Amino acid sequence: MNELPSGLTRERALHLLGGMLCIRQFEARCAELYGAGKIRGFLHLYDGEEAVAVGVMELLGHGDAVISTYREHGHAIARGIPLGPLMAELYGKRTGCSGGRGGSMHIFDAATRFYGGNAIVGGGLPLAVGLALAEKMRGTTAVAACFFGEGAVAEGEFHESLNLAALWKLPVLFLCENNLYAMGTALARSESQTDIQAKAAAYGVRAAAVDGMDVFAVEEACRAALATARAGRGPSLLEFRTYRFRAHSMFDAQLYRDKDEVEGWRGRGPIISLTTRLKAAGLMTEDDYLRLEAEADAQVQAAVEFAERSEWEPVADLTRHVYAEVPAP
């Protein structure tokens, strides 16, 4: 068991655990709502990867940009997008953070600089390079933090983006959430080199492999990468070795991995492992855990109620945002 950081306070420990519990409870409720027909379309859940979202977002500033994948609910919650508009977006309601037009895979929120939610595998990587280039040209110290799965490493955008970011010394954090299965394909069946962080060496990009089930390991690695980017020394790639407890999506029968493997990973999941360590260190009690769990439940329930009472977009508005509205001369 990894040691806790020196100087860790009870308040901070419970704050991190509370953030992860909120994500877990939100995703569990989304699965229920999908089964009830309240959420439709595609739904990709984040259970098991909460330490990555919370550990990274804790260190990002308000001026930093975040680019995510279609498995982005956890990132969005940790970034501070309110749960009500987030749930309303999944419902397709007009009060959703993307006006109900994006759904689960296209979460967007300008106020928090959360630029998707991108359904195309690897599609967020070039966007991150562009956002980082903009910050460099403005002369700021802001960074672009780009999340992607290990499946995106097989896409051309991955290589093009790392190459340009390195050439131009752009402030990008390439954050690979390696959950071992790109959809239903095990990493070793699609990549001859399964050590993802090693691929960064081809472009002269600093890289590290990180235990993605340990929120403190995530924070430590992210802190170093941020310091590098803000100092003008270019991008870093962090490979977070993690695992999704649920199937790739709600349509996935999950026949490609066995139940014992999933249960083995559940036993070392980010929430259970952090809880065990904090209790052993005397930084929390079972009552603390139950209180945090109840608070997360209440927040998620309030979000569901917000989504339920929200209105659908009027049919008359369905053609809005399809064509540019150009004022008459």
N, C-alpha and C positions, 0 to 999 in steps of 0.2 A: 504494500500500500504506500502510495506516494506521501511524502510529508506535506503538511500544510505550510503555507508561506509564513515566515516569521512576522510577527506583528499583526496577524490577522485578527480583527475584532469580531465579536459576536454580531454586531450590527451589520457589518459588511457581509459576513458569512450568510446571514439570514436573508439579506437583500439578494444575493446571487441565487440562493436556493429558491426564493420566492419567484424570481424571474423565470427560472426553469420550470417551476411548477405551473406557472401561468400558461406557458407555452404548451406543456403537456396536457393540461386540462382543456385548453382551447381546442387542441387537435382531437382529443377524445370526443368532445362534444360535436365537432365537425363530422366525425365518422358517424355518429348517431343521426345527425341531421341529414346526412347524405342518404342513409338508409331509409329515412322517413320521407325522402323526396323534397326536402326543403332546400337543399343545395344540389345543384345539377351540373352537368358537364363533367369536366375532369377535376380530380381532387388528389393531390399528392401530399401526404402527411409527413411530419418532421420528427415524430417520436424517436428518441434515441440520440438525436444530434443537438439537443438543447444547449450543451456546454459550449459549442462552437458559436452559436448566435449570441448568447449572453456574454461570453468571454471577449468576443471581438467588439460588440457594440458598447460595452462598458468603457472602452478606451477611445472610441471615435468621438470627435467633436461635432458640434452642430453644423459647422461649415463643410464637413467631409461628405462626400457622395457615396451612396451605397447602390450597388447593382447586384441583382439576385437572379435566381432561376425560377422555374415553375414550382419548386418546393420552398416557397418563401415565407409562409405564414410566421414561422419562428423568427426569421430575420426581421420581419415587419413589426412584430410585437416587441422584440428587444430594442428596436430602433425607436419605439415610442409612438407608433401609429395607434390612435385610440381603438380599443377593441370594438366599440359600437360600429363605427364606419367600416372597420375591417370585416366584421361579420355581415354587415349589410351588403358589402361588396360580394361576398360569397353567395348571398341570397339573390343578388342581381337587383337590389333596390337602388333607387335614385340617391339615397343618402350614403351610399357606399363611397369609399375613398377614391374610386375611379368612376363614380357616377353610376355604378351597377353595370358598366359596359365591359369591364375587364374580367370579372370573375376571379376564381382562385389563382389562375396562372398569370394574371396581369395586375398585381397590386402596385399602385403608384401613389406617391404622396409628396408633392412639391415642398410642403412645409418642413418635412424632415429630410429632404434631399434623397428620397428613396425612389430610385429610377427603375423600378421593375425588379421583379416579376417579368421574365422573358421566357416565352414558351419554346423558342428555338434553342436547341442544345448548342452551347458555346456562343450564342448570340449576344450575350452581355459583355464578353471580353473586349471586342472592339469599341463598344460604348464606353467602357472604363478607360481605355486608352485616350479616347477623345475628351472625356471629362478631365482626365489628369493633364492632358496637354493644355486645356483651357486654363486650368489653375496655374500651371507653370508660366503661361504667357501673361497671366494677370499678376504674377509675382507673389502669390499667396503661399501659405504653407499647408493648404488643404490637400487631402489625398482622396483617391478613388479606391474604395474597397470593393472588390469584385468576387462574389461567391460563384462557384461552379462545381459540378460533380466530376468524378474521375472519367466519366464517359466523354466529357467535353475535350479531354486531352487528345482524343483521336481526331478532332476536327481541325481543319486548317486554321481557323480563327485563333486557336490557342497558340500556335507557333508564330503566326503573323503578329499577334498582339504582344507576346513576350519579346519578339525581335525588335519591334518599334519602341516599346517601352524601355528596353535596354539601350538602344541606340540614342534615344533622346533623353535618357535619364529621367523618366517620368515618375511622378509620385503615385505609383499604383501598388496596391496590395492584392496579389493574385491568391485567392483563398480557395483551395481545392478541398471540398468535403468528400473524401474518399470513403464511400460506404460499401465498397467492394463489388457492387452489382450495378452496372449501367443498364437500367431497366431489368431485364432478366438474364443478362450475360455476365458471368463471373469475370473479374478483371483479367485473370490469367488466360482466359479464352479469347481476349480481344487485344491485349497489349503484350508485346514481347518483353518490354521492360516494365515491370509492375511497380518499381520504385518511382513513384510519380515525381517526387521532389528532385530526383537525379536528372530529370529531363531539362531542368532550368539551366544546368551547366552549359548546355549547347549554346545558350544565348548570353552567358556571363551574368546571369541573374542569381542573386543570393537566394538560398532556399533552405528549408528545414522541414523535417518530418516531426509531427506533433501528436501527442496523445489527445485525440479529439473527444475523449470521454472525461477529461479532467479540465474543468473550467480554469483552474489556476495555470495549468500548462499552456492552455490557449492564450490566456492573458499575457503570460511571460513572453511567448513567441511573438505575439502581436505587438507588444510594447516595443520590442527591439526593431521589428519591421517598420513600425510607424516612425521611430526615431530616425531610421535610415532615410525614409521617404521625405520627411519634413526637413532634413538637413540637405536635401538636394542631391542625394547619392543614389537615386534611382529606385527601381522596383524590387520587391521581394516576392517569392512564392512560398506559401506555407501549405503543406499537405497535412490536413487534419484527418487522422486515421480514426474513423468513426463507424457507425452502423445504423441503418434504419430498422426499427423493430417491426414496422408494418410493410406491406407489399409496396411495390413501386408506385402503384396508384390503386384507386378503389376498384378498377377493372381487372386487376392482376390476380390470377389464381395462385401465384407464388409457388409454382411446382419445381422451381429450379434450386431451391435450398431447403435443407431439412430442418425440422422443428427443433431438434437438439441444438443445432447451430444457433438458431435465433434465441433459444432460452439461455444458452451459454453467454451470449452477448448481453441479454437482459440482466443477468446476474452481476455484470460489471458496468451497468448503465450509469450515465452521469448523475442522475438524481439519487439512486440508491447508494452509489459509492460516496458521493459527497455527504449524504446524510449519515452514513456509517462513520466517516472520518470526523465529522463535526461532533457527533455524540461521543466518540472515543476521546476527543480533545476537550470535552466539557463545554463546548460552545453552543450546544443546543440540546433540547430535550424532546421527547416524543410529543409533549403538549405543544411545543413550538412548531413541530412539523404539522400537527393536526390543525393548528391555527392558520399556518400559511396555506395549507391545502383548502381550508374553508374559505379563506380570502380569495384564492384563485377561483374557486367554484362560484363565489358571489359575483366576481368581476365578469366571468364568462356568462353567467346567467343574465346579468344586466345587458350584456352585448346581444344576447339572443333576443331579449325582450325589445331592445332598440330596433333590431332587424325586423322582428315580427310586426311591429307597429308602424314601420316606415312604409312609405308609398312606393308603388311602382312608377317608373317613368311613364308619362302620358304617351299614348300611341302617336299622337300628333308630333311628338319630339323625336321619333325614331330615326328621322333622316338628318337630325342635327349631328355635327361633327363628322359627317360622311364626306361632305364637300366643303371647301373653304367658303366662308361667307364674305364676299368681297363687296364693299360698299359701292353703290352706283356712282358713276362720275358726276 
